[in-house]
Amino acid sequence: MIKYLVRKSAQLFSIIWSCVVILLLSSSFGCARRERSKSLTVSSEAPTTISSQTKNTQANDQQSNVSVVTANPSQTAKRININNASAEELEKLPGIGKALAERIIEHREKYGAFRRAEHLIIVRGISDRKFRALRDLITVE
């Protein structure tokens, strides 16, 4: 009787283990990541229908755009040297307010001059996106 129960429990364990393995393998292939297309495609079958997913994608793309406004060519040619600029000069840069200008100056005084313009990212409050907007307006000399 005990041998019979051991044999049946081993078979039951084998069946349960097989089911678990099959479920794990099938679930890993269930979620396929689709690539987002940048262009809006409308099929010929439904020319006036645009899916809500496409609308959401467009809205997200519009929100992530960063625009830098430049007034005239004479201002774009003159870059601000972040190693010797005053707080007032730094505040003229887009996205740099009084507090952030003070943090830049504080960092410069504490650690010395910036060796490269990219080192501005170390300052708290300067994100990668903000740096990309400032990259063409600053210099390190």
N, C-alpha and C positions, 0 to 999 in steps of 0.2 A: 504494500500500500504506500509506503514512504517513497519507494523508488518511482512509483507511478506519479505521485504528487511532484517530486523533484523534476521528472521528465516533463510534465505538463507545465510547470512553472518556468522551466527553461525555454520551452516552446513559446509560451506567452510573452516572456521577456524578449525573445528574438523578434516576435511579431511587433511588439510595441516599439522596440528600438528601430526596426525598419521603417515604421510609420513616422517616427520622429525625424529620421534622416531624410525621408522623402519630403516631409513638410519643410524642413530647413532648406533643402536644396531648391524646392519650388518657390519658396518665399524670397530667396535672394535674387531670382530672376524676374520677379513680379514687378519691381519698380525700376523702370527704365528711365533714365534722365534724357529728356528731349532738349535739343539745342534751340535756343530762341533765335528767331530770324529777325533781322533788323528791318527788312522791307515788308510792306504790307502786301500780302497776296490774297487776291479775291478769285475764287474759282468761277468758271463760266456757268456752272450749274446754279449758283446762287449769287448773282452779281451784286445784289444790294445788301447782303448779309455779312456783317463783320462780327466775329465772335467776341465775347466779353473778355476772353483771355488776351486777344490781340489788343483790345482797348486798354487793358491793364498794363500790358507790356509797353505800349506807347506812352502811357502816363508815367510809368517808372523811368523810361528813357528820358522824358522831358524834364523830370525832377532832378536827374543826376547830372544834367548839363551845367557846367560852370562857365559863366561868361565874364570876360574881363573887358571893361570899357576903357578905351584909350582916347584921349581928347584930340591930340594932334601929333604930327610927326616929331615936333621939337621936344615933346615930353617923353615920347617913347625912346628917343635917342639918349636921353639923360637918365641913367640908372642911378639908384640910390645905393651908396656904399653902406652896407649894414654894420660895418666895423667902426665907423665914425659918425653915423647919422644921429641926430638928436631925436628926442621923443616926438617933436612936432613933425620932423621929416618922415619918421616912420609911420606916423598916423595918416600921412597922405596916401599910403599904400592901401589898396582895396582890402577890406577885411581886417585891418589892423586898427584897433582902438587904443585908447589911453592905457588900459591895463596891460594889453599885449605888448605895446611899445615899451612899457616899463619892464616887463619880463624879459624882453630881448636885451635891453640895456643891462639889466641885472645879471643875466647870463654872461654877457660880454665882459662885464667887470669882474665877475667871479672866476670865470674859466679862461679869459683871454679872448683874443680876436678869433672870429670864425675863419677857418682855413678854406672852406668851400661853402658855397651858397647852400648846398644840400644840408649842411650841419644846422641850419635854421630849424629843421624838423625836430631837433632835440628839445627845443623850447616848448614848454607845456602850452597848448592852445594852437600850435601850428600843426595842422593835419597835413596829410599827403595832398589832399585836394586843394587846400589853401596854399600850400607851397607851389603846386603846379600853376596856380593863378598868379603867384608872385615871381616865379622863376625868371621871367623876361624883364622884370622891373627892378631887380636888385643885382648888386655885384659885390664882390669881395676883393679888396685890393690891399 
